[in-house]
Amino acid sequence: MISMTGITKAFHKGDVNEVLALRDVTLHIKDGDFITIIGSNGAGKSTFLNAVAGSFPLDAGSIRLGDDDVTGWPEYRRASLIGRVFQDPLLGTCSGATIEQNLAMALKRGQRRGLGLGVKAADRAFFREKLAMLGLGLEDRLKTSTGLLSGGQRQALTMLMATLVRPRLLLLDEHTAALDPKTGGMVLDLTAEIVQSQHLSALMVTHNMAQAISLGNRLIMFHRGEIVLDIAGEEKRNLKVEDLLRRFSELRGEAGVSDRMLLC
């Protein structure tokens, strides 16, 4: 079980620009939950993922990943338990390193690192096997600099790196938004396959309501720093975009909410 309890975060406290970004947010994640997260810009979606990742200290609340209370852990320490894929394909890999060097670093996540060969023969065989699963031909390009890959190839590689050592939680922050539709669809298919095959617990922020409905077993909606909808099971499987828009309007008491208003 992964638990975020009473998470509260304000930015620019005491200033005229003070913003309460997260308001007493509580979310309990069961093992294997794949949760999609939607909401308008500024609703708190990415801020919530950053809070879980440890990008800033909380004003209130706690975060537990299994038996570990990580509330006071810095971001680099939480990274041993959390895999993450960002919106920008350039953020998940080291451009100046080769594909095999990037994978070697990912393989060492959570371990002590000493002096020795960065990439061993046994590692290369393992990397080729994993890369072949992507279907992009990268298994034959281990020595290629990651900076020479396309955005889609880098994002697929980042997905592999984030899950090479099974994380307790996978965070996906609009990880296909910067890709063209075809490439984005490929990365989404890869995401679903990896999450399902490894039975991962995952949080995925998206602005695409159709994606949010079709992927995962649970959907939550943020609005003004709060979770206003939490839908799972049969109810989620029967959802349509129009249903979400209507529910959003009803819960917030705001008439005439449109897809554009919700997702812009």
C-alpha positions, -999 to 999 in steps of 0.1 A, spaced: 0 0 0 12 35 -9 -4 64 11 -4 101 7 -22 116 37 -33 152 42 -8 167 18 -8 205 18 16 228 0 15 266 -5 40 286 -26 51 322 -20 37 320 16 30 354 31 33 371 -2 6 387 -23 12 359 -48 7 331 -23 -9 300 -39 -23 271 -20 -14 244 -46 -24 213 -27 -52 213 -1 -52 184 24 -49 158 -4 -52 121 6 -48 92 -17 -43 55 -10 -28 34 -38 -32 -4 -38 -4 -26 -53 -9 -26 -90 -32 4 -92 -27 23 -125 -42 57 -118 -47 84 -144 -49 120 -133 -68 148 -150 -77 184 -143 -73 219 -156 -40 238 -157 -31 249 -121 -53 222 -106 -24 206 -88 -17 175 -109 20 180 -115 25 196 -82 11 164 -66 36 143 -85 64 166 -75 53 163 -39 54 125 -41 88 126 -58 102 149 -30 109 180 -52 100 202 -23 91 199 14 54 196 24 37 222 46 16 193 61 9 157 55 28 124 51 39 100 23 44 63 28 58 39 2 50 5 16 67 3 50 88 34 45 77 68 56 95 90 30 80 123 40 113 137 52 134 120 25 151 142 -1 144 137 -38 176 118 -46 168 92 -18 132 87 -29 145 81 -65 157 47 -53 120 37 -49 104 58 -76 106 57 -114 97 88 -133 91 99 -169 88 136 -176 70 155 -204 103 165 -219 120 135 -236 154 153 -229 150 151 -191 150 113 -187 183 105 -203 219 118 -204 225 131 -239 263 128 -238 262 91 -227 255 61 -249 224 40 -247 242 13 -228 257 38 -204 223 53 -196 209 18 -190 239 9 -168 231 40 -146 195 30 -144 204 -6 -134 224 8 -104 194 28 -90 193 24 -52 227 6 -51 261 18 -39 284 27 -68 321 20 -68 350 19 -92 348 -6 -120 336 -12 -155 306 9 -163 291 -17 -186 299 -54 -183 293 -81 -210 265 -96 -190 249 -62 -188 250 -58 -225 232 -91 -231 205 -80 -206 202 -46 -222 198 -60 -257 170 -83 -244 151 -54 -228 156 -30 -258 144 -56 -283 111 -56 -265 106 -19 -276 107 -29 -313 127 1 -322 160 -15 -332 178 1 -303 193 -33 -292 217 -29 -321 227 6 -312 241 2 -277 271 24 -285 249 52 -300 249 85 -281 214 91 -267 215 127 -280 212 113 -315 179 95 -308 145 109 -318 121 122 -291 100 91 -292 131 68 -290 144 87 -260 110 86 -242 107 48 -249 143 45 -235 133 66 -205 103 43 -198 127 13 -199 152 30 -176 125 40 -151 113 4 -148 146 -15 -153 148 -19 -116 111 -24 -105 100 8 -87 75 8 -59 58 37 -78 60 49 -113 53 86 -120 43 97 -155 39 134 -160 22 141 -194 50 119 -208 35 118 -243 25 155 -246 56 166 -265 54 137 -290 35 136 -323 3 115 -322 18 83 -338 49 83 -316 28 92 -285 5 63 -292 35 40 -294 48 52 -260 14 49 -245 11 13 -257 46 6 -243 35 22 -210 4 0 -207 25 -31 -215 52 -24 -189 28 -14 -162 7 -45 -167 35 -70 -172 54 -58 -141 22 -52 -121 34 -17 -112 17 9 -92 16 41 -114 3 76 -114 -1 92 -149 -10 129 -154 -26 136 -188 -46 163 -204 -63 138 -228 -95 127 -212 -99 98 -237 -65 85 -226 -74 89 -189 -105 68 -195 -90 41 -216 -58 35 -196 -55 22 -160 -80 9 -135 -87 41 -117 -91 78 -125 -89 109 -103 -96 145 -111 -79 175 -94 -95 209 -91 -80 238 -72 -56 216 -53 -81 190 -43 -92 156 -56 -128 160 -66 -134 127 -84 -121 92 -77 -135 66 -101 -126 29 -104 -137 -5 -115 -169 -9 -136 -178 27 -132 -145 38 -149 -148 12 -177 -182 26 -186 -171 63 -185 -173 86 -214 -158 121 -218 -192 137 -216 -198 119 -183 -166 134 -168 -175 169 -179 -209 166 -164 -196 152 -131 -170 180 -129 -196 206 -134 -219 191 -108 -192 187 -82 -179 222 -85 -213 238 -91 -200 255 -122 -224 255 -151 -213 252 -187 -179 235 -181 -164 225 -215 -136 202 -226 -116 234 -235 -122 249 -201 -112 217 -182 -81 209 -202 -66 242 -211 
